[in-house]
Amino acid sequence: MALCETCGEIFSREFSKESVEALEGFLASSFQPSPETRHCHFCGFPRPLQKGYTMIGACRAEALLLPLIVLCDTCGEKLQSRLSKKTRDCQEDFIRDNFPGVPADVDFSPTLGVV
């Protein structure tokens, strides 16, 4: 999923004060910055051994502006558990309203370079 800066700012205004404080606390206590992306930047666990992970980046067009941040699913769940119900509900609404999923009529059949 990708968010433009404007939508991200609008979305983040919906976060409760408690959730903003929880996010800041999580980042301050756990974030281990590194340009390397083979490990979670919060717990250090190797990415290939994760059941899942999220990669976060800031881009302009096709250019990556900042190093990628890797957040494993375990750390993502820890972060989510710190958020207020109001913030989690806002997240669910935002994702449901803006990212409806794969269209029902999408064709996943392989192509052989012929149109």
PyRosetta script that sets phi, psi and omega in degrees:
from pyrosetta import init, pose_from_sequence

init()
pose = pose_from_sequence("MALCETCGEIFSREFSKESVEALEGFLASSFQPSPETRHCHFCGFPRPLQKGYTMIGACRAEALLLPLIVLCDTCGEKLQSRLSKKTRDCQEDFIRDNFPGVPADVDFSPTLGVV")
pose.set_psi(1, 144.9)
pose.set_omega(1, 178.1)
pose.set_phi(2, -128.0)
pose.set_psi(2, 140.4)
pose.set_omega(2, 177.7)
pose.set_phi(3, -124.6)
pose.set_psi(3, 136.3)
pose.set_omega(3, 172.5)
pose.set_phi(4, -76.0)
pose.set_psi(4, 163.2)
pose.set_omega(4, -177.0)
pose.set_phi(5, -59.5)
pose.set_psi(5, -41.4)
pose.set_omega(5, -179.2)
pose.set_phi(6, -62.3)
pose.set_psi(6, -47.8)
pose.set_omega(6, 179.7)
pose.set_phi(7, -64.3)
pose.set_psi(7, -39.3)
pose.set_omega(7, 177.8)
pose.set_phi(8, -61.1)
pose.set_psi(8, -41.7)
pose.set_omega(8, 179.1)
pose.set_phi(9, -66.8)
pose.set_psi(9, -43.1)
pose.set_omega(9, 178.7)
pose.set_phi(10, -62.4)
pose.set_psi(10, -45.0)
pose.set_omega(10, -180.0)
pose.set_phi(11, -61.9)
pose.set_psi(11, -43.9)
pose.set_omega(11, -176.6)
pose.set_phi(12, -68.0)
pose.set_psi(12, -22.4)
pose.set_omega(12, 176.8)
pose.set_phi(13, -66.0)
pose.set_psi(13, -19.0)
pose.set_omega(13, -179.9)
pose.set_phi(14, -81.0)
pose.set_psi(14, -13.2)
pose.set_omega(14, -178.5)
pose.set_phi(15, -67.7)
pose.set_psi(15, 140.2)
pose.set_omega(15, 176.5)
pose.set_phi(16, -70.0)
pose.set_psi(16, 159.5)
pose.set_omega(16, 178.2)
pose.set_phi(17, -59.0)
pose.set_psi(17, -41.1)
pose.set_omega(17, 179.6)
pose.set_phi(18, -61.2)
pose.set_psi(18, -40.1)
pose.set_omega(18, -179.8)
pose.set_phi(19, -69.1)
pose.set_psi(19, -39.5)
pose.set_omega(19, 177.3)
pose.set_phi(20, -60.9)
pose.set_psi(20, -44.2)
pose.set_omega(20, 178.0)
pose.set_phi(21, -63.6)
pose.set_psi(21, -39.2)
pose.set_omega(21, 179.1)
pose.set_phi(22, -65.8)
pose.set_psi(22, -41.7)
pose.set_omega(22, 177.4)
pose.set_phi(23, -62.0)
pose.set_psi(23, -46.9)
pose.set_omega(23, 179.1)
pose.set_phi(24, -61.0)
pose.set_psi(24, -42.4)
pose.set_omega(24, 178.4)
pose.set_phi(25, -64.5)
pose.set_psi(25, -41.6)
pose.set_omega(25, 179.0)
pose.set_phi(26, -62.2)
pose.set_psi(26, -46.1)
pose.set_omega(26, 179.4)
pose.set_phi(27, -63.7)
pose.set_psi(27, -45.4)
pose.set_omega(27, -177.7)
pose.set_phi(28, -64.4)
pose.set_psi(28, -35.5)
pose.set_omega(28, -175.1)
pose.set_phi(29, -91.2)
pose.set_psi(29, -21.2)
pose.set_omega(29, -170.9)
pose.set_phi(30, -121.0)
pose.set_psi(30, -25.8)
pose.set_omega(30, -172.1)
pose.set_phi(31, -68.4)
pose.set_psi(31, 127.3)
pose.set_omega(31, 179.1)
pose.set_phi(32, -119.9)
pose.set_psi(32, 87.6)
pose.set_omega(32, -175.1)
pose.set_phi(33, -60.7)
pose.set_psi(33, 141.5)
pose.set_omega(33, 178.7)
pose.set_phi(34, -165.8)
pose.set_psi(34, 141.9)
pose.set_omega(34, 176.1)
pose.set_phi(35, -74.0)
pose.set_psi(35, -13.1)
pose.set_omega(35, -178.2)
pose.set_phi(36, -80.6)
pose.set_psi(36, 138.9)
pose.set_omega(36, -175.6)
pose.set_phi(37, -116.0)
pose.set_psi(37, 21.1)
pose.set_omega(37, -179.6)
pose.set_phi(38, -88.3)
pose.set_psi(38, -4.6)
pose.set_omega(38, -179.0)
pose.set_phi(39, -135.4)
pose.set_psi(39, 156.3)
pose.set_omega(39, 172.3)
pose.set_phi(40, -63.8)
pose.set_psi(40, 133.5)
pose.set_omega(40, -179.2)
pose.set_phi(41, -79.5)
pose.set_psi(41, 6.3)
pose.set_omega(41, 179.9)
pose.set_phi(42, -116.6)
pose.set_psi(42, -40.2)
pose.set_omega(42, 179.9)
pose.set_phi(43, -114.6)
pose.set_psi(43, -14.7)
pose.set_omega(43, 178.4)
pose.set_phi(44, 84.0)
pose.set_psi(44, 0.8)
pose.set_omega(44, -178.4)
pose.set_phi(45, -68.5)
pose.set_psi(45, 140.0)
pose.set_omega(45, -178.2)
pose.set_phi(46, -60.4)
pose.set_psi(46, 132.4)
pose.set_omega(46, -178.2)
pose.set_phi(47, -59.7)
pose.set_psi(47, -42.0)
pose.set_omega(47, -179.0)
pose.set_phi(48, -62.5)
pose.set_psi(48, -20.6)
pose.set_omega(48, -179.9)
pose.set_phi(49, -92.8)
pose.set_psi(49, -0.6)
pose.set_omega(49, -179.4)
pose.set_phi(50, -78.5)
pose.set_psi(50, 149.7)
pose.set_omega(50, 173.2)
pose.set_phi(51, -74.2)
pose.set_psi(51, -26.3)
pose.set_omega(51, 177.6)
pose.set_phi(52, -172.0)
pose.set_psi(52, 162.2)
pose.set_omega(52, -179.3)
pose.set_phi(53, -159.1)
pose.set_psi(53, 165.3)
pose.set_omega(53, 176.3)
pose.set_phi(54, -120.4)
pose.set_psi(54, 137.9)
pose.set_omega(54, 174.0)
pose.set_phi(55, -110.7)
pose.set_psi(55, 129.4)
pose.set_omega(55, -175.5)
pose.set_phi(56, -117.3)
pose.set_psi(56, 133.2)
pose.set_omega(56, 179.1)
pose.set_phi(57, -148.4)
pose.set_psi(57, 160.2)
pose.set_omega(57, 174.4)
pose.set_phi(58, -111.4)
pose.set_psi(58, 123.7)
pose.set_omega(58, -175.2)
pose.set_phi(59, -125.9)
pose.set_psi(59, 156.1)
pose.set_omega(59, 167.8)
pose.set_phi(60, -129.8)
pose.set_psi(60, 115.0)
pose.set_omega(60, -172.5)
pose.set_phi(61, 55.8)
pose.set_psi(61, -121.1)
pose.set_omega(61, -179.3)
pose.set_phi(62, -98.5)
pose.set_psi(62, 5.6)
pose.set_omega(62, -177.3)
pose.set_phi(63, -96.3)
pose.set_psi(63, 131.2)
pose.set_omega(63, 175.3)
pose.set_phi(64, -82.2)
pose.set_psi(64, 120.2)
pose.set_omega(64, -175.8)
pose.set_phi(65, -85.7)
pose.set_psi(65, -32.3)
pose.set_omega(65, -178.4)
pose.set_phi(66, -128.1)
pose.set_psi(66, 157.7)
pose.set_omega(66, 174.9)
pose.set_phi(67, -60.2)
pose.set_psi(67, 148.9)
pose.set_omega(67, 177.7)
pose.set_phi(68, -65.5)
pose.set_psi(68, 147.5)
pose.set_omega(68, 173.8)
pose.set_phi(69, -111.5)
pose.set_psi(69, 130.8)
pose.set_omega(69, 178.6)
pose.set_phi(70, -105.2)
pose.set_psi(70, 126.7)
pose.set_omega(70, 178.3)
pose.set_phi(71, -123.9)
pose.set_psi(71, 111.3)
pose.set_omega(71, 179.6)
pose.set_phi(72, -71.1)
pose.set_psi(72, 160.6)
pose.set_omega(72, -179.4)
pose.set_phi(73, -59.5)
pose.set_psi(73, -37.0)
pose.set_omega(73, -179.9)
pose.set_phi(74, -62.4)
pose.set_psi(74, -46.7)
pose.set_omega(74, 178.4)
pose.set_phi(75, -68.3)
pose.set_psi(75, -35.0)
pose.set_omega(75, 176.3)
pose.set_phi(76, -62.0)
pose.set_psi(76, -39.8)
pose.set_omega(76, 177.2)
pose.set_phi(77, -66.7)
pose.set_psi(77, -39.2)
pose.set_omega(77, 176.5)
pose.set_phi(78, -61.8)
pose.set_psi(78, -43.2)
pose.set_omega(78, 179.2)
pose.set_phi(79, -63.6)
pose.set_psi(79, -47.0)
pose.set_omega(79, 179.8)
pose.set_phi(80, -59.8)
pose.set_psi(80, -36.6)
pose.set_omega(80, -177.8)
pose.set_phi(81, -67.5)
pose.set_psi(81, -18.5)
pose.set_omega(81, 178.9)
pose.set_phi(82, -85.5)
pose.set_psi(82, -13.7)
pose.set_omega(82, -177.0)
pose.set_phi(83, -81.7)
pose.set_psi(83, 149.0)
pose.set_omega(83, 178.9)
pose.set_phi(84, -70.0)
pose.set_psi(84, 159.9)
pose.set_omega(84, 176.5)
pose.set_phi(85, -58.7)
pose.set_psi(85, -40.1)
pose.set_omega(85, 179.2)
pose.set_phi(86, -57.8)
pose.set_psi(86, -45.9)
pose.set_omega(86, -178.7)
pose.set_phi(87, -68.4)
pose.set_psi(87, -42.6)
pose.set_omega(87, 178.0)
pose.set_phi(88, -62.3)
pose.set_psi(88, -39.9)
pose.set_omega(88, 177.1)
pose.set_phi(89, -63.6)
pose.set_psi(89, -41.1)
pose.set_omega(89, 177.2)
pose.set_phi(90, -61.9)
pose.set_psi(90, -42.2)
pose.set_omega(90, 178.1)
pose.set_phi(91, -60.2)
pose.set_psi(91, -48.5)
pose.set_omega(91, -179.5)
pose.set_phi(92, -60.2)
pose.set_psi(92, -44.5)
pose.set_omega(92, 178.8)
pose.set_phi(93, -61.9)
pose.set_psi(93, -44.7)
pose.set_omega(93, -178.0)
pose.set_phi(94, -62.4)
pose.set_psi(94, -46.3)
pose.set_omega(94, -179.7)
pose.set_phi(95, -65.9)
pose.set_psi(95, -45.2)
pose.set_omega(95, 179.8)
pose.set_phi(96, -60.5)
pose.set_psi(96, -42.8)
pose.set_omega(96, -176.3)
pose.set_phi(97, -76.0)
pose.set_psi(97, -27.7)
pose.set_omega(97, -173.3)
pose.set_phi(98, -111.9)
pose.set_psi(98, -16.7)
pose.set_omega(98, -178.8)
pose.set_phi(99, -133.0)
pose.set_psi(99, 76.6)
pose.set_omega(99, -173.2)
pose.set_phi(100, -69.9)
pose.set_psi(100, -9.5)
pose.set_omega(100, 178.3)
pose.set_phi(101, 106.2)
pose.set_psi(101, -168.4)
pose.set_omega(101, -177.2)
pose.set_phi(102, -73.8)
pose.set_psi(102, 130.2)
pose.set_omega(102, 177.8)
pose.set_phi(103, -59.5)
pose.set_psi(103, 143.3)
pose.set_omega(103, -177.4)
pose.set_phi(104, -61.5)
pose.set_psi(104, -29.5)
pose.set_omega(104, -175.3)
pose.set_phi(105, -97.8)
pose.set_psi(105, 12.6)
pose.set_omega(105, -179.9)
pose.set_phi(106, -65.9)
pose.set_psi(106, 139.8)
pose.set_omega(106, -179.3)
pose.set_phi(107, -103.1)
pose.set_psi(107, 110.5)
pose.set_omega(107, -179.9)
pose.set_phi(108, -94.9)
pose.set_psi(108, 9.1)
pose.set_omega(108, -178.5)
pose.set_phi(109, -68.3)
pose.set_psi(109, 142.5)
pose.set_omega(109, -177.3)
pose.set_phi(110, -67.8)
pose.set_psi(110, 150.1)
pose.set_omega(110, 175.4)
pose.set_phi(111, -114.3)
pose.set_psi(111, 153.9)
pose.set_omega(111, -178.7)
pose.set_phi(112, -111.3)
pose.set_psi(112, 30.7)
pose.set_omega(112, 179.5)
pose.set_phi(113, 82.7)
pose.set_psi(113, 5.1)
pose.set_omega(113, 178.5)
pose.set_phi(114, -108.6)
pose.set_psi(114, 131.5)
pose.set_omega(114, -179.1)
pose.set_phi(115, -104.0)
pose.dump_pdb("model.pdb")
